[in-house]
Amino acid sequence: MQIPGHIDPVPVPRAVTPRDDGRVDLMGLSRPQMKTVLEEAGLDGKQAKLRSKQVFHWLYHRGETDFGAMTDLAKPMRGWMAERFVVGRPQVVEAQVSTDGTRKWLLRSDDGQDYEMVFIPDADRGTLCVSSQVGCTLNCRFCHTGTMRLVRNLTPGEIVGQVMLARDALGEWPKGNMAAANDIDPDEDEDAPQYSPDGRMLTNIVMMGMGEPLYNFEHVRDALKLVMDGDGLALSKRRITLSTSGVVPMMARAAEEIGVNLAVSLHAVTKEVRDELVPLNRKYGIEELLQACADYPKANNARRITFEYVMLRDKNDSDADARELVRLIKQYKLPAKVNLIPFNPWPGSDYECSTPERIRAFSSIVFQGGISAPVRTPRGRDIMAACGQLKSASEKKSRADLDRLAAEKQAALG
C-alpha cells in the first residue's frame, strides 16, 4: 500500500474549460500574457501593449469586471473587448459567517470542482487564507483536508481570483477617476484615488488553504506575482506567507522566485510522531527540512520562519517535546517563532486537543528557551473554517443542495 505523501505527486494539469460563448477569460494573465492574447485576437503589437497595460490596471488594481466601465478605453475598443473577453470570478456556492466574524466561502470552478477560502478579521489586520489545490495529496493525519484525494491544481486565475473575490466582498477596490492610470498628478486632481493599503480590511494573505502550495509551484508563483505587482493588487511580499508541509527541493526556489514569508507545518519533533502526523516526513525528514529552513535566504530576525505546531493530546504536547523543539531550533540557528495551534476537531478524527493547561505549559517552556510561542486563538470553528477543518462544507450538503443554493443566490441577485 502506497504511503500517502511518500512520493512526489504526478502533476494534475487542468485544461481550461472553454466558455459556451467562446470568450476568453483574462483573469490570472500577466501583462505579457495579456498582450499575446490581444495580438492573437487581432490587435497590432503597439496597440496590444497599450491595451494590455490599461486592462491589467483595471482588472487587478481597480477590480473592474465590466469592459464598459473602463473609461480610458475608447467606446469602440470597449465593445471589441467585451465581444472577445471576459473577467471571471470564482462561483460562490455558499458563504458563511462565524460568530467571531470569520468568513468562509465555498467556491466552484468552471469544471465543477469545489474549494474553499477563509477571511479572518482581527483588530490590526485581516488575513485571507487561500487554497492552491482541489483536495490534497499529503494526507496529514490531523487535517480534514488531508482526507480528500487530490483532484487537480488550481490555476493562477483561480488562485488570484480568491483574492479578487474577497476584495469584492469587502468593498475594498479604489474609487474615483483614472488619474493614476493616465499619469495625472493626483495633487492636481482632488478626486484622484489614493492607492494605499492603510485602512483596508484585507491586509495579509496566507497560502494555507486546501492543498500543498509547493506541489503547485508555478501556478502559485504566477498568482502571487500578480498579487504583489505594484500596478496590480500591490500587496507587499512581507504581508504574504506561504506554508509548506516540507517539500524540501522547492523551498529554495520559492525563496528565489517568490520571496514571501515562509511557514512550515512541523507538528512534531521526533521522526516517529512526524512520520505519523505528516507522512511527507518519510521522504524529507526533520533534519533535512530544518536544514532547508536554515538555508532559506529570505529568513532573518525581521522575517522569521514560522513553525506551525498543532497541539494534540498525549501525542506531541509533552514537556520533553517542548524542550526538543527549542533544541532543534537553536541547533540550526533558525530565526523562528512557533505558532501553537489548538487542534480543531472534525468528524472521524483520531485525535483530541491538548488541554489549555498543557498548551500553556508547552508555550512557557518554548518562551523560556528564548523563542516566541504564541497560542493561536481558534477562529471560525462553528462554520468549520478553522485550521485543518477545510473540506467539510462541500460534504455537509449534497451536490443537488449546493446547486439549488447557487441557483437561489443567482436569482436573488437578479
N, C-alpha and C positions, 0 to 999 in steps of 0.2 A: 504494500500500500504506500502510495507516494506521501512523503512528509509535506504538509502544507507549507508553502513558502520556502521549501528547501532548494528549489531551483528557480532561476530567473524565469518569469512567465513569458510565454510567447506573446509578442505584441498583438493587440487586438485592434486591427485597423477598422476605421469606420468610413465607409463610402458615404459622402454627403447625400442625403436623401433629396432627390430633385423635387422642386416645388411643382404643384399642378399647373400653376400659371407660367412656369418657365423662367421666372425671375431669379436672379442670383442674390443670395444673402451676403451683405457686406460685413456683417458682424464678425469680428475676430481677425480681419485682414489688417496688415500693416500698411503704411503708406506705399512702399514699393509694390506690394501685392495688389493694392487698390489701383495703382497706376496701371499695372499689367492688365487687370480686369477691364478697366476703362478703354485701354487700347484695343483689347480683343473685341470690345463692343463697338469700336469704330472711331474713337477719338484719335487724333494725331498725338505724337509724343508730348509736344508742348502743352496742348490742351489737357491731356490726361494728367500731366504733372501738376498743373494748376488746380484742376478739379479734385484730384485726389487729396491735395493739401486742404482744400476748403471742406470737402466732405468728411475727411478724417477729423477735423476740428469739430464739426457739427456732431458727429457720431459720438466721439469719446470725451470731448471736453464739455459739450452742451447737452448731451444725452438726447438729441433730437432723432426721432424715427420717421418724420414726415418730410420728404424732399420739398414739398410745397412751402414749408416754413424756413427753408434755407435761403434767407433773403439776399445773400451776396451772390447767389447764382441767378443768371438771367432766367426769366419765366420759361422760355422755350427749353432751356437746359434742365430746369426742374422737372418739366414734363417728360423730357427724354430719359432722365434718371429714373423717374417713377415707373416708366414703362418697362424698364430692364432690370431694376434692382429693388431690393427691399432691405430694411434694417430690422432684424429679428430680435426677439427676446425669448427666453425660455417660457414655455407654457406653465402657468401656475395652476396646479391641480388642487392644492389645498394650502391655505395659510393659517397658521395658528399663533396665538399669543399667550405666553405663560403668565401666571400671576405675578412673576417678578419682572415682567417686561420683555423677556426673551422672545424673539420671533423665529418661527421656523416655517420654511416654505418647502412643500413637496413639488418638484418640478418634473416636467416631461419633455423629452426631446421629440424631434420630428419623426424619429423612427420608433417612438413609443416606449422609450426607456425612462425609468424614474430615478431621480436622485434628489438629494436634499441640501439645503444651505440654512445656516443659522446666524442670526444677528443678536449680539449680546451687548446691551447698553449698560454703561457704568457712568458714574458721576463725571469722570475726567476723560472718558474715551468711549468709543463704540466699535466693537470688533465684529467683523464678518468672517464666519467660518465657511470656507469654500471647499467644495468637493472637486476631485480630479479624475475620478473614475466612477463608472456604474458598477457597484459591487467592489470587491477587494480580493486579492489573491493570497494575502498573508495569513489569514485565519488566526489572528491573535486571540487567545482563549477567553480573555476577559471582555472582548469587544463585540458588540452586537453586529456591527458592520462586517466583522470578520467571519460571521456565519454565512454571509452571502457568497455566491460564486461571482467571479469576475466576468462581467458581460462584455465591456469594452472600455476603452479610454474615452474621456471627454475631449472634444475638440477645443482649440483655442477660443473659438466663438462661444462655446458652451461654458467655458470657464470664466472668461471675462464677462459673459452675459449675466452671470450671477451677481457680479459687482454692479453692472448696469441696472439690473432689476432692483437691487437693494437701494441704489440711488433714486430710482423711480419712486419706490415705496416711501422713502424718507423725504422726498421732495427736495433733494439737495443738488440740483443742477443750477448752474449760474443763470441769472436772469439778465435782461437788459438788451442792449444792441450789440452789434458785431464790431465794436471798436477794436478789440484785441485782434480779431481775425483779419481786420483790414489795416492793421498797423497804425491806428489812430491813437494819439496820445490820450490816455484816459483822463489826464489832468485838464484837457481841453474839452472834455465831454462829461458833464456831471452825471449822465445816465449810464456811463460805461460800467460794465460789470467788474467787480473786483474778485479775481480768481485766487482766493485764499482759503486754505483748509480750516482756518480759525472759525470756531463755532459750529462746525459740521458735526453731525451725529456719528457718521461713519468715518472713523479716523484710522483704523487699523485693519489689516487683513491677515488671517492665518490660514495656511493651506493645511487644515486639519480635519476636513470633512471626509466624505467617503473616498476610500482609495489610498494608495501609496503614491505620492507625487513624483518620486524619483523613478517609478516604473512607467511614468507618462511624461518623461523629462521634456522632450521637445515642445509638446503642447503646453505644458505648464510654463516653461520658459517664455514662449511666444506670447502667451496671455499676460504674464506678469510684466513683460516689456511694454505692453500696451497700457497696463495699469500705472507703470512708473513713468511713462513718456510725459515730458513736460508740456507737450501740446495735446496730450490726451487726458487721462484721468489724473495724472500728475500727483500720484501718491509716492512719498519718499520711500526708498528701499528700507530705510530704518523703521518704517511702520509696517513692514511686511515680514512675516515669519513662515518659513517652510518647515514642516515637520516630516521626519522620516523615521521609520522603524529600524533603519540601519542598513540601507543599500550602499555599502561602503564604496564600491567603484564609482558611483555617481556623485559622491559628496564634493570632491574637489572640483568637478566640472560644474556643479551647482554654484559653488563659490565664484568661479571664474566667469560664468555666463549669465548668472542671475544676480548674485551678490547680496541676497537678502539675509535676514537673521535666520539662524538655524536652531531648530528644536529637535531633540532626539527622544523617541519613545523608549526609555530604558527599562523601567518597571521591575528590575531585579538586579542583583549584584553577584549572583553565582550562575555558573553555566547550567546547572540542573534546573533551577527555577526559571531562568530566562528561556531555556530551551522549551519549557512547557508553555510559558505565557506568550512568548514571541518566537514562533518556530523558525523565523529567519535567522535566529541566533545560531542555528545548526550549520548555517552556511557562512555567516560572518559573525564570529564570536565577539564577546565583550571586549577583549584586549584589542582585536583588530578595529572594532568600532571606536573605542576610545582613542586609539592612535590616529584614526582618521579625523576625530574631533580636534585633537592636538594639532594636526596639520591644516585644519580649516583656516585659510588665510584671512577670512573676514572677522575671526574671533579675537576680541581683545576685552579689556576691562570695561570699555564703554559699550561693547556689543557682545555680551556674554552668551555662550551657548546655554540653552535651556534644556534641562533634562526633565522629561515628564515621567512621573512615578505614581502609578495608581496604587492606592493603599488597599491591600487585600488581607483580610483577617487570617492570621496564622500561616500566611504564605510568604510574604515579603516584608513584614512590618515589625520585626524584632529589633531590639537594641543593637544586636550584632549586625543586622542588615544595615542599620543606620551608620554604624561605625565603619563598616566596609565601604559604604558609599562615599563617605568622607575620604577614606584612604585612597580609593581609586581616583577620585577627582584630583587629589593632591599628587598622587603618583605621576599622573600625566600632565600636571601643571596646567589644568584647564581653567580658563576664565569662565566660570559657570555659576548658574543658580539652579535650584531644584524646585519644580512645581509639584507639590504633593496633592494628588487628586483623590478625594474620597470616591471609592468605587460606586458607580451609578448602576443600580440593578436593572436587569431586563429579564423577561420571561425565559426560563430554561437555563439561566446561568448557573455555573457550578460554584460560584464564589460569593462571599459576603464582604461587606465593607468593614474595615478596621473600626474599632470603637473610637469615639472622639478622644478619649484619654490616651489611647495608644498612638493616634496620629499626632497629638500634641507632644508626647514623649519623643517620638521619632523626629519630629521637626526640631525639638530643642537640642537633640544630640547633633544634628547637622548644623544648626546655627552655632552651637558651641565650637564646632570644628572650623568656624570662620566662613561658612558657605550659606548664602541666603536660601531659606527653605520655607516659603510661604505656603499656607494651605489654601488651595483654590476653593472658593465657595461654589457649591453645585448650583448651576443655573439651568432653568428650563426642564427640570426633572418631570414636572407634571404633564408636559407635552412630548416627552421622550426626545428632548433636544440637547441633553447634557452629554458630556464627553463619553464616547463609547456606546451611545444609545442610538445613533442614526441608523435607520433602516426601518424601524417599526411602523412608521406612519403608512408606508406603502403596503404593509401587510395586514394592518388592522382592518382595512376595508377591501372589499373585492374590487376587481377591475371594473365591473359594472357600476359599483358605487362611486368609484373615482371618476369614471366617465360622466356619470349623472351630475356629480358635483361640479365638474368642469363646465358642463352644458348650462347648468343653472347660473354659474358665475358669469358666463358669457352672455346669457340672456339678461341678467341684471345690469350688465354694462351697456346693454342696448346694441 
